[in-house]
Amino acid sequence: MRTVDIALSSADHVSALVNITNRYPFTIQLRQGRYVVDGKSILGVCSLERSKPIVLEAYSDHCEKLFDELQPLQY
């Protein structure tokens, strides 16, 4: 598992994140405090508070390409 902090400051960022994460076959979760949601679910991602940091957890050892695509959203 690898993690990265991301910021979702607009609805466009939420949409971009879900579009990116759905291209990958491995599990991707978003964690904010005690809440954990599926990183591929638009409803799950929208349920998080966008003003606070979000930790993206990718459950794969080969997720460099994912993190490259997420570069504009990283904290």
PDB file of N, CA, C, O and CB in Angstrom:
ATOM      1  N   MET A   1       0.834  -1.174   0.000  1.00  0.00           N
ATOM      2  CA  MET A   1       0.000   0.000   0.000  1.00  0.00           C
ATOM      3  C   MET A   1       0.886   1.247   0.000  1.00  0.00           C
ATOM      4  O   MET A   1       1.893   1.320   0.704  1.00  0.00           O
ATOM      5  CB  MET A   1      -0.953  -0.008   1.212  1.00  0.00           C
ATOM      6  N   ARG A   2       0.482   2.213  -0.803  1.00  0.00           N
ATOM      7  CA  ARG A   2       1.152   3.516  -0.820  1.00  0.00           C
ATOM      8  C   ARG A   2       0.116   4.597  -0.613  1.00  0.00           C
ATOM      9  O   ARG A   2      -1.043   4.436  -0.997  1.00  0.00           O
ATOM     10  CB  ARG A   2       1.923   3.741  -2.150  1.00  0.00           C
ATOM     11  N   THR A   3       0.525   5.701  -0.006  1.00  0.00           N
ATOM     12  CA  THR A   3      -0.407   6.789   0.286  1.00  0.00           C
ATOM     13  C   THR A   3       0.114   8.110  -0.246  1.00  0.00           C
ATOM     14  O   THR A   3       1.313   8.294  -0.457  1.00  0.00           O
ATOM     15  CB  THR A   3      -0.657   6.892   1.787  1.00  0.00           C
ATOM     16  N   VAL A   4      -0.824   9.024  -0.456  1.00  0.00           N
ATOM     17  CA  VAL A   4      -0.498  10.384  -0.859  1.00  0.00           C
ATOM     18  C   VAL A   4      -1.619  11.290  -0.360  1.00  0.00           C
ATOM     19  O   VAL A   4      -2.785  10.895  -0.371  1.00  0.00           O
ATOM     20  CB  VAL A   4      -0.315  10.498  -2.419  1.00  0.00           C
ATOM     21  N   ASP A   5      -1.277  12.498   0.074  1.00  0.00           N
ATOM     22  CA  ASP A   5      -2.270  13.481   0.488  1.00  0.00           C
ATOM     23  C   ASP A   5      -2.752  14.241  -0.736  1.00  0.00           C
ATOM     24  O   ASP A   5      -1.954  14.675  -1.567  1.00  0.00           O
ATOM     25  CB  ASP A   5      -1.689  14.453   1.549  1.00  0.00           C
ATOM     26  N   ILE A   6      -4.075  14.397  -0.838  1.00  0.00           N
ATOM     27  CA  ILE A   6      -4.636  15.127  -1.965  1.00  0.00           C
ATOM     28  C   ILE A   6      -5.585  16.202  -1.464  1.00  0.00           C
ATOM     29  O   ILE A   6      -6.070  16.143  -0.334  1.00  0.00           O
ATOM     30  CB  ILE A   6      -5.361  14.174  -2.928  1.00  0.00           C
ATOM     31  N   ALA A   7      -5.845  17.184  -2.317  1.00  0.00           N
ATOM     32  CA  ALA A   7      -6.780  18.265  -2.022  1.00  0.00           C
ATOM     33  C   ALA A   7      -7.816  18.304  -3.134  1.00  0.00           C
ATOM     34  O   ALA A   7      -7.475  18.320  -4.317  1.00  0.00           O
ATOM     35  CB  ALA A   7      -6.044  19.642  -1.886  1.00  0.00           C
ATOM     36  N   LEU A   8      -9.068  18.319  -2.748  1.00  0.00           N
ATOM     37  CA  LEU A   8     -10.159  18.387  -3.715  1.00  0.00           C
ATOM     38  C   LEU A   8     -10.920  19.690  -3.469  1.00  0.00           C
ATOM     39  O   LEU A   8     -11.912  19.706  -2.740  1.00  0.00           O
ATOM     40  CB  LEU A   8     -11.111  17.138  -3.599  1.00  0.00           C
ATOM     41  N   SER A   9     -10.460  20.759  -4.067  1.00  0.00           N
ATOM     42  CA  SER A   9     -11.026  22.076  -3.780  1.00  0.00           C
ATOM     43  C   SER A   9     -12.238  22.437  -4.627  1.00  0.00           C
ATOM     44  O   SER A   9     -12.875  23.459  -4.376  1.00  0.00           O
ATOM     45  CB  SER A   9      -9.983  23.111  -3.969  1.00  0.00           C
ATOM     46  N   SER A  10     -12.570  21.623  -5.622  1.00  0.00           N
ATOM     47  CA  SER A  10     -13.730  21.929  -6.459  1.00  0.00           C
ATOM     48  C   SER A  10     -14.385  20.639  -6.946  1.00  0.00           C
ATOM     49  O   SER A  10     -13.825  19.549  -6.824  1.00  0.00           O
ATOM     50  CB  SER A  10     -13.319  22.810  -7.661  1.00  0.00           C
ATOM     51  N   ALA A  11     -15.575  20.793  -7.496  1.00  0.00           N
ATOM     52  CA  ALA A  11     -16.288  19.637  -8.048  1.00  0.00           C
ATOM     53  C   ALA A  11     -15.536  19.059  -9.247  1.00  0.00           C
ATOM     54  O   ALA A  11     -15.598  17.855  -9.496  1.00  0.00           O
ATOM     55  CB  ALA A  11     -17.722  20.033  -8.458  1.00  0.00           C
ATOM     56  N   ASP A  12     -14.834  19.904  -9.985  1.00  0.00           N
ATOM     57  CA  ASP A  12     -14.030  19.425 -11.112  1.00  0.00           C
ATOM     58  C   ASP A  12     -12.914  18.501 -10.639  1.00  0.00           C
ATOM     59  O   ASP A  12     -12.594  17.520 -11.311  1.00  0.00           O
ATOM     60  CB  ASP A  12     -13.437  20.607 -11.887  1.00  0.00           C
ATOM     61  N   HIS A  13     -12.319  18.808  -9.482  1.00  0.00           N
ATOM     62  CA  HIS A  13     -11.267  17.952  -8.931  1.00  0.00           C
ATOM     63  C   HIS A  13     -11.837  16.598  -8.519  1.00  0.00           C
ATOM     64  O   HIS A  13     -11.194  15.567  -8.716  1.00  0.00           O
ATOM     65  CB  HIS A  13     -10.592  18.632  -7.726  1.00  0.00           C
ATOM     66  N   VAL A  14     -13.034  16.597  -7.952  1.00  0.00           N
ATOM     67  CA  VAL A  14     -13.690  15.341  -7.559  1.00  0.00           C
ATOM     68  C   VAL A  14     -13.929  14.484  -8.793  1.00  0.00           C
ATOM     69  O   VAL A  14     -13.625  13.291  -8.797  1.00  0.00           O
ATOM     70  CB  VAL A  14     -15.032  15.617  -6.821  1.00  0.00           C
ATOM     71  N   SER A  15     -14.469  15.091  -9.830  1.00  0.00           N
ATOM     72  CA  SER A  15     -14.738  14.362 -11.069  1.00  0.00           C
ATOM     73  C   SER A  15     -13.451  13.827 -11.693  1.00  0.00           C
ATOM     74  O   SER A  15     -13.406  12.683 -12.147  1.00  0.00           O
ATOM     75  CB  SER A  15     -15.466  15.264 -12.066  1.00  0.00           C
ATOM     76  N   ALA A  16     -12.413  14.650 -11.716  1.00  0.00           N
ATOM     77  CA  ALA A  16     -11.120  14.226 -12.277  1.00  0.00           C
ATOM     78  C   ALA A  16     -10.551  13.057 -11.482  1.00  0.00           C
ATOM     79  O   ALA A  16     -10.042  12.101 -12.068  1.00  0.00           O
ATOM     80  CB  ALA A  16     -10.115  15.403 -12.285  1.00  0.00           C
ATOM     81  N   LEU A  17     -10.630  13.121 -10.165  1.00  0.00           N
ATOM     82  CA  LEU A  17     -10.109  12.043  -9.321  1.00  0.00           C
ATOM     83  C   LEU A  17     -10.818  10.730  -9.620  1.00  0.00           C
ATOM     84  O   LEU A  17     -10.163   9.704  -9.802  1.00  0.00           O
ATOM     85  CB  LEU A  17     -10.263  12.398  -7.836  1.00  0.00           C
ATOM     86  N   VAL A  18     -12.132  10.745  -9.672  1.00  0.00           N
ATOM     87  CA  VAL A  18     -12.893   9.517  -9.913  1.00  0.00           C
ATOM     88  C   VAL A  18     -12.603   8.969 -11.314  1.00  0.00           C
ATOM     89  O   VAL A  18     -12.491   7.756 -11.491  1.00  0.00           O
ATOM     90  CB  VAL A  18     -14.408   9.777  -9.742  1.00  0.00           C
ATOM     91  N   ASN A  19     -12.484   9.839 -12.292  1.00  0.00           N
ATOM     92  CA  ASN A  19     -12.148   9.389 -13.648  1.00  0.00           C
ATOM     93  C   ASN A  19     -10.771   8.725 -13.686  1.00  0.00           C
ATOM     94  O   ASN A  19     -10.587   7.717 -14.369  1.00  0.00           O
ATOM     95  CB  ASN A  19     -12.185  10.574 -14.630  1.00  0.00           C
ATOM     96  N   ILE A  20      -9.817   9.276 -12.965  1.00  0.00           N
ATOM     97  CA  ILE A  20      -8.461   8.710 -12.933  1.00  0.00           C
ATOM     98  C   ILE A  20      -8.455   7.372 -12.200  1.00  0.00           C
ATOM     99  O   ILE A  20      -7.908   6.392 -12.705  1.00  0.00           O
ATOM    100  CB  ILE A  20      -7.477   9.691 -12.254  1.00  0.00           C
ATOM    101  N   THR A  21      -9.059   7.324 -11.015  1.00  0.00           N
ATOM    102  CA  THR A  21      -8.998   6.101 -10.204  1.00  0.00           C
ATOM    103  C   THR A  21      -9.722   4.931 -10.857  1.00  0.00           C
ATOM    104  O   THR A  21      -9.337   3.781 -10.645  1.00  0.00           O
ATOM    105  CB  THR A  21      -9.590   6.358  -8.834  1.00  0.00           C
ATOM    106  N   ASN A  22     -10.758   5.195 -11.643  1.00  0.00           N
ATOM    107  CA  ASN A  22     -11.485   4.108 -12.292  1.00  0.00           C
ATOM    108  C   ASN A  22     -10.703   3.439 -13.405  1.00  0.00           C
ATOM    109  O   ASN A  22     -11.131   2.400 -13.909  1.00  0.00           O
ATOM    110  CB  ASN A  22     -12.773   4.618 -12.838  1.00  0.00           C
ATOM    111  N   ARG A  23      -9.586   3.992 -13.802  1.00  0.00           N
ATOM    112  CA  ARG A  23      -8.747   3.373 -14.835  1.00  0.00           C
ATOM    113  C   ARG A  23      -7.831   2.283 -14.279  1.00  0.00           C
ATOM    114  O   ARG A  23      -7.182   1.575 -15.048  1.00  0.00           O
ATOM    115  CB  ARG A  23      -7.910   4.435 -15.520  1.00  0.00           C
ATOM    116  N   TYR A  24      -7.769   2.141 -12.970  1.00  0.00           N
ATOM    117  CA  TYR A  24      -6.818   1.220 -12.351  1.00  0.00           C
ATOM    118  C   TYR A  24      -7.552   0.044 -11.711  1.00  0.00           C
ATOM    119  O   TYR A  24      -8.605   0.232 -11.102  1.00  0.00           O
ATOM    120  CB  TYR A  24      -5.962   1.951 -11.300  1.00  0.00           C
ATOM    121  N   PRO A  25      -7.002  -1.174 -11.843  1.00  0.00           N
ATOM    122  CA  PRO A  25      -7.695  -2.368 -11.357  1.00  0.00           C
ATOM    123  C   PRO A  25      -7.575  -2.612  -9.853  1.00  0.00           C
ATOM    124  O   PRO A  25      -8.322  -3.421  -9.303  1.00  0.00           O
ATOM    125  CB  PRO A  25      -7.176  -3.556 -12.076  1.00  0.00           C
ATOM    126  N   PHE A  26      -6.664  -1.937  -9.190  1.00  0.00           N
ATOM    127  CA  PHE A  26      -6.461  -2.216  -7.765  1.00  0.00           C
ATOM    128  C   PHE A  26      -7.357  -1.323  -6.901  1.00  0.00           C
ATOM    129  O   PHE A  26      -7.931  -0.343  -7.375  1.00  0.00           O
ATOM    130  CB  PHE A  26      -4.978  -2.011  -7.382  1.00  0.00           C
ATOM    131  N   THR A  27      -7.457  -1.688  -5.632  1.00  0.00           N
ATOM    132  CA  THR A  27      -8.298  -0.968  -4.677  1.00  0.00           C
ATOM    133  C   THR A  27      -7.684   0.388  -4.350  1.00  0.00           C
ATOM    134  O   THR A  27      -6.486   0.503  -4.092  1.00  0.00           O
ATOM    135  CB  THR A  27      -8.491  -1.794  -3.389  1.00  0.00           C
ATOM    136  N   ILE A  28      -8.534   1.409  -4.366  1.00  0.00           N
ATOM    137  CA  ILE A  28      -8.118   2.761  -4.008  1.00  0.00           C
ATOM    138  C   ILE A  28      -9.148   3.290  -3.013  1.00  0.00           C
ATOM    139  O   ILE A  28     -10.345   3.331  -3.299  1.00  0.00           O
ATOM    140  CB  ILE A  28      -7.999   3.700  -5.283  1.00  0.00           C
ATOM    141  N   GLN A  29      -8.665   3.691  -1.846  1.00  0.00           N
ATOM    142  CA  GLN A  29      -9.550   4.220  -0.819  1.00  0.00           C
ATOM    143  C   GLN A  29      -9.119   5.626  -0.437  1.00  0.00           C
ATOM    144  O   GLN A  29      -7.948   5.988  -0.552  1.00  0.00           O
ATOM    145  CB  GLN A  29      -9.564   3.306   0.415  1.00  0.00           C
ATOM    146  N   LEU A  30     -10.093   6.415   0.023  1.00  0.00           N
ATOM    147  CA  LEU A  30      -9.820   7.747   0.530  1.00  0.00           C
ATOM    148  C   LEU A  30     -10.145   7.761   2.007  1.00  0.00           C
ATOM    149  O   LEU A  30     -11.195   7.274   2.426  1.00  0.00           O
ATOM    150  CB  LEU A  30     -10.632   8.827  -0.236  1.00  0.00           C
ATOM    151  N   ARG A  31      -9.240   8.323   2.797  1.00  0.00           N
ATOM    152  CA  ARG A  31      -9.408   8.353   4.250  1.00  0.00           C
ATOM    153  C   ARG A  31      -9.356   9.810   4.717  1.00  0.00           C
ATOM    154  O   ARG A  31      -8.470  10.581   4.349  1.00  0.00           O
ATOM    155  CB  ARG A  31      -8.304   7.493   4.966  1.00  0.00           C
ATOM    156  N   GLN A  32     -10.347  10.147   5.541  1.00  0.00           N
ATOM    157  CA  GLN A  32     -10.381  11.480   6.144  1.00  0.00           C
ATOM    158  C   GLN A  32     -10.853  11.311   7.577  1.00  0.00           C
ATOM    159  O   GLN A  32     -12.035  11.081   7.830  1.00  0.00           O
ATOM    160  CB  GLN A  32     -11.318  12.465   5.343  1.00  0.00           C
ATOM    161  N   GLY A  33      -9.927  11.426   8.505  1.00  0.00           N
ATOM    162  CA  GLY A  33     -10.265  11.166   9.899  1.00  0.00           C
ATOM    163  C   GLY A  33     -10.682   9.719  10.071  1.00  0.00           C
ATOM    164  O   GLY A  33      -9.927   8.808   9.734  1.00  0.00           O
ATOM    165  N   ARG A  34     -11.871   9.505  10.589  1.00  0.00           N
ATOM    166  CA  ARG A  34     -12.355   8.137  10.806  1.00  0.00           C
ATOM    167  C   ARG A  34     -13.158   7.596   9.629  1.00  0.00           C
ATOM    168  O   ARG A  34     -13.614   6.453   9.666  1.00  0.00           O
ATOM    169  CB  ARG A  34     -13.202   8.085  12.053  1.00  0.00           C
ATOM    170  N   TYR A  35     -13.336   8.399   8.592  1.00  0.00           N
ATOM    171  CA  TYR A  35     -14.115   7.976   7.431  1.00  0.00           C
ATOM    172  C   TYR A  35     -13.221   7.397   6.345  1.00  0.00           C
ATOM    173  O   TYR A  35     -12.150   7.931   6.055  1.00  0.00           O
ATOM    174  CB  TYR A  35     -14.917   9.147   6.876  1.00  0.00           C
ATOM    175  N   VAL A  36     -13.672   6.298   5.747  1.00  0.00           N
ATOM    176  CA  VAL A  36     -12.976   5.656   4.635  1.00  0.00           C
ATOM    177  C   VAL A  36     -14.010   5.405   3.545  1.00  0.00           C
ATOM    178  O   VAL A  36     -15.055   4.805   3.799  1.00  0.00           O
ATOM    179  CB  VAL A  36     -12.265   4.316   5.082  1.00  0.00           C
ATOM    180  N   VAL A  37     -13.713   5.868   2.323  1.00  0.00           N
ATOM    181  CA  VAL A  37     -14.638   5.674   1.200  1.00  0.00           C
ATOM    182  C   VAL A  37     -13.886   5.090   0.017  1.00  0.00           C
ATOM    183  O   VAL A  37     -12.662   5.183  -0.071  1.00  0.00           O
ATOM    184  CB  VAL A  37     -15.322   7.010   0.801  1.00  0.00           C
ATOM    185  N   ASP A  38     -14.635   4.495  -0.880  1.00  0.00           N
ATOM    186  CA  ASP A  38     -14.089   3.944  -2.119  1.00  0.00           C
ATOM    187  C   ASP A  38     -13.663   5.105  -3.015  1.00  0.00           C
ATOM    188  O   ASP A  38     -14.474   5.978  -3.323  1.00  0.00           O
ATOM    189  CB  ASP A  38     -15.134   3.026  -2.844  1.00  0.00           C
ATOM    190  N   GLY A  39     -12.415   5.121  -3.428  1.00  0.00           N
ATOM    191  CA  GLY A  39     -11.889   6.188  -4.266  1.00  0.00           C
ATOM    192  C   GLY A  39     -12.408   6.156  -5.689  1.00  0.00           C
ATOM    193  O   GLY A  39     -12.121   7.062  -6.472  1.00  0.00           O
ATOM    194  N   LYS A  40     -13.166   5.128  -6.039  1.00  0.00           N
ATOM    195  CA  LYS A  40     -13.731   5.013  -7.383  1.00  0.00           C
ATOM    196  C   LYS A  40     -15.218   5.377  -7.406  1.00  0.00           C
ATOM    197  O   LYS A  40     -15.859   5.307  -8.455  1.00  0.00           O
ATOM    198  CB  LYS A  40     -13.535   3.594  -7.915  1.00  0.00           C
ATOM    199  N   SER A  41     -15.757   5.758  -6.270  1.00  0.00           N
ATOM    200  CA  SER A  41     -17.181   6.067  -6.134  1.00  0.00           C
ATOM    201  C   SER A  41     -17.384   7.575  -6.047  1.00  0.00           C
ATOM    202  O   SER A  41     -16.891   8.223  -5.124  1.00  0.00           O
ATOM    203  CB  SER A  41     -17.776   5.371  -4.890  1.00  0.00           C
ATOM    204  N   ILE A  42     -18.110   8.128  -7.010  1.00  0.00           N
ATOM    205  CA  ILE A  42     -18.367   9.565  -7.005  1.00  0.00           C
ATOM    206  C   ILE A  42     -19.158   9.967  -5.759  1.00  0.00           C
ATOM    207  O   ILE A  42     -18.900  11.021  -5.178  1.00  0.00           O
ATOM    208  CB  ILE A  42     -19.127   9.979  -8.279  1.00  0.00           C
ATOM    209  N   LEU A  43     -20.119   9.136  -5.342  1.00  0.00           N
ATOM    210  CA  LEU A  43     -20.897   9.454  -4.141  1.00  0.00           C
ATOM    211  C   LEU A  43     -20.035   9.402  -2.884  1.00  0.00           C
ATOM    212  O   LEU A  43     -20.168  10.246  -1.997  1.00  0.00           O
ATOM    213  CB  LEU A  43     -22.073   8.491  -4.003  1.00  0.00           C
ATOM    214  N   GLY A  44     -19.159   8.415  -2.813  1.00  0.00           N
ATOM    215  CA  GLY A  44     -18.273   8.323  -1.664  1.00  0.00           C
ATOM    216  C   GLY A  44     -17.339   9.513  -1.563  1.00  0.00           C
ATOM    217  O   GLY A  44     -17.157  10.079  -0.485  1.00  0.00           O
ATOM    218  N   VAL A  45     -16.746   9.891  -2.690  1.00  0.00           N
ATOM    219  CA  VAL A  45     -15.814  11.020  -2.701  1.00  0.00           C
ATOM    220  C   VAL A  45     -16.548  12.316  -2.366  1.00  0.00           C
ATOM    221  O   VAL A  45     -16.015  13.160  -1.644  1.00  0.00           O
ATOM    222  CB  VAL A  45     -15.116  11.139  -4.075  1.00  0.00           C
ATOM    223  N   CYS A  46     -17.769  12.482  -2.885  1.00  0.00           N
ATOM    224  CA  CYS A  46     -18.549  13.699  -2.603  1.00  0.00           C
ATOM    225  C   CYS A  46     -18.957  13.796  -1.130  1.00  0.00           C
ATOM    226  O   CYS A  46     -19.245  14.890  -0.646  1.00  0.00           O
ATOM    227  CB  CYS A  46     -19.799  13.735  -3.485  1.00  0.00           C
ATOM    228  N   SER A  47     -18.985  12.680  -0.420  1.00  0.00           N
ATOM    229  CA  SER A  47     -19.384  12.703   0.982  1.00  0.00           C
ATOM    230  C   SER A  47     -18.284  13.230   1.903  1.00  0.00           C
ATOM    231  O   SER A  47     -18.549  13.525   3.068  1.00  0.00           O
ATOM    232  CB  SER A  47     -19.786  11.318   1.417  1.00  0.00           C
ATOM    233  N   LEU A  48     -17.061  13.353   1.401  1.00  0.00           N
ATOM    234  CA  LEU A  48     -15.960  13.863   2.210  1.00  0.00           C
ATOM    235  C   LEU A  48     -15.963  15.388   2.222  1.00  0.00           C
ATOM    236  O   LEU A  48     -16.450  16.029   1.291  1.00  0.00           O
ATOM    237  CB  LEU A  48     -14.618  13.338   1.684  1.00  0.00           C
ATOM    238  N   GLU A  49     -15.416  15.951   3.282  1.00  0.00           N
ATOM    239  CA  GLU A  49     -15.314  17.404   3.400  1.00  0.00           C
ATOM    240  C   GLU A  49     -14.111  17.885   2.591  1.00  0.00           C
ATOM    241  O   GLU A  49     -12.974  17.500   2.866  1.00  0.00           O
ATOM    242  CB  GLU A  49     -15.188  17.838   4.894  1.00  0.00           C
ATOM    243  N   ARG A  50     -14.367  18.724   1.596  1.00  0.00           N
ATOM    244  CA  ARG A  50     -13.299  19.124   0.677  1.00  0.00           C
ATOM    245  C   ARG A  50     -12.333  20.139   1.271  1.00  0.00           C
ATOM    246  O   ARG A  50     -11.256  20.347   0.712  1.00  0.00           O
ATOM    247  CB  ARG A  50     -13.896  19.689  -0.574  1.00  0.00           C
ATOM    248  N   SER A  51     -12.680  20.780   2.388  1.00  0.00           N
ATOM    249  CA  SER A  51     -11.787  21.784   2.963  1.00  0.00           C
ATOM    250  C   SER A  51     -10.680  21.175   3.829  1.00  0.00           C
ATOM    251  O   SER A  51      -9.757  21.876   4.242  1.00  0.00           O
ATOM    252  CB  SER A  51     -12.590  22.764   3.788  1.00  0.00           C
ATOM    253  N   LYS A  52     -10.773  19.871   4.102  1.00  0.00           N
ATOM    254  CA  LYS A  52      -9.771  19.191   4.930  1.00  0.00           C
ATOM    255  C   LYS A  52      -8.932  18.262   4.068  1.00  0.00           C
ATOM    256  O   LYS A  52      -9.387  17.817   3.014  1.00  0.00           O
ATOM    257  CB  LYS A  52     -10.446  18.398   6.077  1.00  0.00           C
ATOM    258  N   PRO A  53      -7.696  17.961   4.509  1.00  0.00           N
ATOM    259  CA  PRO A  53      -6.838  17.031   3.747  1.00  0.00           C
ATOM    260  C   PRO A  53      -7.453  15.640   3.657  1.00  0.00           C
ATOM    261  O   PRO A  53      -8.148  15.187   4.566  1.00  0.00           O
ATOM    262  CB  PRO A  53      -5.451  16.936   4.391  1.00  0.00           C
ATOM    263  N   ILE A  54      -7.181  14.977   2.542  1.00  0.00           N
ATOM    264  CA  ILE A  54      -7.670  13.628   2.282  1.00  0.00           C
ATOM    265  C   ILE A  54      -6.472  12.756   1.944  1.00  0.00           C
ATOM    266  O   ILE A  54      -5.613  13.161   1.161  1.00  0.00           O
ATOM    267  CB  ILE A  54      -8.729  13.612   1.127  1.00  0.00           C
ATOM    268  N   VAL A  55      -6.405  11.574   2.520  1.00  0.00           N
ATOM    269  CA  VAL A  55      -5.321  10.636   2.240  1.00  0.00           C
ATOM    270  C   VAL A  55      -5.830   9.599   1.249  1.00  0.00           C
ATOM    271  O   VAL A  55      -6.822   8.920   1.513  1.00  0.00           O
ATOM    272  CB  VAL A  55      -4.803   9.956   3.550  1.00  0.00           C
ATOM    273  N   LEU A  56      -5.162   9.476   0.120  1.00  0.00           N
ATOM    274  CA  LEU A  56      -5.486   8.456  -0.867  1.00  0.00           C
ATOM    275  C   LEU A  56      -4.591   7.260  -0.606  1.00  0.00           C
ATOM    276  O   LEU A  56      -3.371   7.403  -0.515  1.00  0.00           O
ATOM    277  CB  LEU A  56      -5.311   8.989  -2.327  1.00  0.00           C
ATOM    278  N   GLU A  57      -5.187   6.082  -0.485  1.00  0.00           N
ATOM    279  CA  GLU A  57      -4.453   4.840  -0.257  1.00  0.00           C
ATOM    280  C   GLU A  57      -4.615   3.941  -1.475  1.00  0.00           C
ATOM    281  O   GLU A  57      -5.733   3.559  -1.820  1.00  0.00           O
ATOM    282  CB  GLU A  57      -4.950   4.121   1.032  1.00  0.00           C
ATOM    283  N   ALA A  58      -3.524   3.604  -2.119  1.00  0.00           N
ATOM    284  CA  ALA A  58      -3.538   2.716  -3.283  1.00  0.00           C
ATOM    285  C   ALA A  58      -2.949   1.373  -2.855  1.00  0.00           C
ATOM    286  O   ALA A  58      -1.811   1.308  -2.389  1.00  0.00           O
ATOM    287  CB  ALA A  58      -2.733   3.335  -4.492  1.00  0.00           C
ATOM    288  N   TYR A  59      -3.717   0.317  -3.015  1.00  0.00           N
ATOM    289  CA  TYR A  59      -3.310  -1.012  -2.587  1.00  0.00           C
ATOM    290  C   TYR A  59      -2.648  -1.768  -3.729  1.00  0.00           C
ATOM    291  O   TYR A  59      -3.189  -2.739  -4.260  1.00  0.00           O
ATOM    292  CB  TYR A  59      -4.509  -1.793  -2.060  1.00  0.00           C
ATOM    293  N   SER A  60      -1.464  -1.295  -4.088  1.00  0.00           N
ATOM    294  CA  SER A  60      -0.664  -1.917  -5.140  1.00  0.00           C
ATOM    295  C   SER A  60       0.779  -1.458  -4.960  1.00  0.00           C
ATOM    296  O   SER A  60       1.037  -0.368  -4.450  1.00  0.00           O
ATOM    297  CB  SER A  60      -1.206  -1.550  -6.571  1.00  0.00           C
ATOM    298  N   ASP A  61       1.700  -2.291  -5.380  1.00  0.00           N
ATOM    299  CA  ASP A  61       3.107  -1.902  -5.356  1.00  0.00           C
ATOM    300  C   ASP A  61       3.513  -1.195  -6.641  1.00  0.00           C
ATOM    301  O   ASP A  61       4.614  -0.653  -6.737  1.00  0.00           O
ATOM    302  CB  ASP A  61       3.989  -3.123  -5.135  1.00  0.00           C
ATOM    303  N   HIS A  62       2.622  -1.202  -7.627  1.00  0.00           N
ATOM    304  CA  HIS A  62       2.930  -0.628  -8.934  1.00  0.00           C
ATOM    305  C   HIS A  62       1.939   0.487  -9.251  1.00  0.00           C
ATOM    306  O   HIS A  62       1.139   0.375 -10.180  1.00  0.00           O
ATOM    307  CB  HIS A  62       2.898  -1.718 -10.037  1.00  0.00           C
ATOM    308  N   CYS A  63       2.000   1.564  -8.467  1.00  0.00           N
ATOM    309  CA  CYS A  63       1.033   2.648  -8.645  1.00  0.00           C
ATOM    310  C   CYS A  63       1.704   3.977  -8.996  1.00  0.00           C
ATOM    311  O   CYS A  63       1.122   5.039  -8.772  1.00  0.00           O
ATOM    312  CB  CYS A  63       0.204   2.812  -7.383  1.00  0.00           C
ATOM    313  N   GLU A  64       2.912   3.930  -9.538  1.00  0.00           N
ATOM    314  CA  GLU A  64       3.617   5.153  -9.895  1.00  0.00           C
ATOM    315  C   GLU A  64       2.858   5.955 -10.948  1.00  0.00           C
ATOM    316  O   GLU A  64       2.800   7.182 -10.873  1.00  0.00           O
ATOM    317  CB  GLU A  64       5.012   4.823 -10.399  1.00  0.00           C
ATOM    318  N   LYS A  65       2.276   5.265 -11.926  1.00  0.00           N
ATOM    319  CA  LYS A  65       1.533   5.943 -12.988  1.00  0.00           C
ATOM    320  C   LYS A  65       0.313   6.668 -12.404  1.00  0.00           C
ATOM    321  O   LYS A  65      -0.001   7.785 -12.814  1.00  0.00           O
ATOM    322  CB  LYS A  65       1.091   4.928 -14.074  1.00  0.00           C
ATOM    323  N   LEU A  66      -0.369   6.035 -11.453  1.00  0.00           N
ATOM    324  CA  LEU A  66      -1.498   6.666 -10.780  1.00  0.00           C
ATOM    325  C   LEU A  66      -1.054   7.950 -10.085  1.00  0.00           C
ATOM    326  O   LEU A  66      -1.689   8.993 -10.239  1.00  0.00           O
ATOM    327  CB  LEU A  66      -2.130   5.698  -9.765  1.00  0.00           C
ATOM    328  N   PHE A  67       0.030   7.877  -9.324  1.00  0.00           N
ATOM    329  CA  PHE A  67       0.503   9.052  -8.600  1.00  0.00           C
ATOM    330  C   PHE A  67       0.977  10.151  -9.545  1.00  0.00           C
ATOM    331  O   PHE A  67       0.860  11.333  -9.221  1.00  0.00           O
ATOM    332  CB  PHE A  67       1.626   8.664  -7.657  1.00  0.00           C
ATOM    333  N   ASP A  68       1.507   9.781 -10.701  1.00  0.00           N
ATOM    334  CA  ASP A  68       1.875  10.787 -11.703  1.00  0.00           C
ATOM    335  C   ASP A  68       0.632  11.523 -12.198  1.00  0.00           C
ATOM    336  O   ASP A  68       0.651  12.744 -12.358  1.00  0.00           O
ATOM    337  CB  ASP A  68       2.617  10.128 -12.891  1.00  0.00           C
ATOM    338  N   GLU A  69      -0.444  10.782 -12.440  1.00  0.00           N
ATOM    339  CA  GLU A  69      -1.685  11.404 -12.904  1.00  0.00           C
ATOM    340  C   GLU A  69      -2.332  12.270 -11.826  1.00  0.00           C
ATOM    341  O   GLU A  69      -3.019  13.243 -12.137  1.00  0.00           O
ATOM    342  CB  GLU A  69      -2.665  10.334 -13.358  1.00  0.00           C
ATOM    343  N   LEU A  70      -2.116  11.922 -10.577  1.00  0.00           N
ATOM    344  CA  LEU A  70      -2.707  12.671  -9.467  1.00  0.00           C
ATOM    345  C   LEU A  70      -1.868  13.875  -9.047  1.00  0.00           C
ATOM    346  O   LEU A  70      -2.259  14.602  -8.133  1.00  0.00           O
ATOM    347  CB  LEU A  70      -2.901  11.758  -8.285  1.00  0.00           C
ATOM    348  N   GLN A  71      -0.757  14.096  -9.674  1.00  0.00           N
ATOM    349  CA  GLN A  71       0.149  15.191  -9.302  1.00  0.00           C
ATOM    350  C   GLN A  71      -0.571  16.540  -9.138  1.00  0.00           C
ATOM    351  O   GLN A  71      -0.305  17.237  -8.158  1.00  0.00           O
ATOM    352  CB  GLN A  71       1.241  15.326 -10.350  1.00  0.00           C
ATOM    353  N   PRO A  72      -1.468  16.938 -10.050  1.00  0.00           N
ATOM    354  CA  PRO A  72      -2.132  18.238  -9.872  1.00  0.00           C
ATOM    355  C   PRO A  72      -3.039  18.324  -8.639  1.00  0.00           C
ATOM    356  O   PRO A  72      -3.363  19.421  -8.183  1.00  0.00           O
ATOM    357  CB  PRO A  72      -2.944  18.548 -11.092  1.00  0.00           C
ATOM    358  N   LEU A  73      -3.446  17.177  -8.102  1.00  0.00           N
ATOM    359  CA  LEU A  73      -4.337  17.159  -6.935  1.00  0.00           C
ATOM    360  C   LEU A  73      -3.596  16.976  -5.618  1.00  0.00           C
ATOM    361  O   LEU A  73      -4.201  17.067  -4.550  1.00  0.00           O
ATOM    362  CB  LEU A  73      -5.354  16.061  -7.088  1.00  0.00           C
ATOM    363  N   GLN A  74      -2.306  16.721  -5.683  1.00  0.00           N
ATOM    364  CA  GLN A  74      -1.555  16.456  -4.452  1.00  0.00           C
ATOM    365  C   GLN A  74      -1.359  17.722  -3.642  1.00  0.00           C
ATOM    366  O   GLN A  74      -1.221  18.820  -4.181  1.00  0.00           O
ATOM    367  CB  GLN A  74      -0.202  15.834  -4.775  1.00  0.00           C
ATOM    368  N   TYR A  75      -1.351  17.533  -2.319  1.00  0.00           N
ATOM    369  CA  TYR A  75      -1.146  18.622  -1.375  1.00  0.00           C
ATOM    370  C   TYR A  75       0.248  19.148  -1.470  1.00  0.00           C
ATOM    371  O   TYR A  75       0.609  20.075  -0.745  1.00  0.00           O
ATOM    372  CB  TYR A  75      -1.433  18.178   0.035  1.00  0.00           C
TER     373      TYR A  75
END
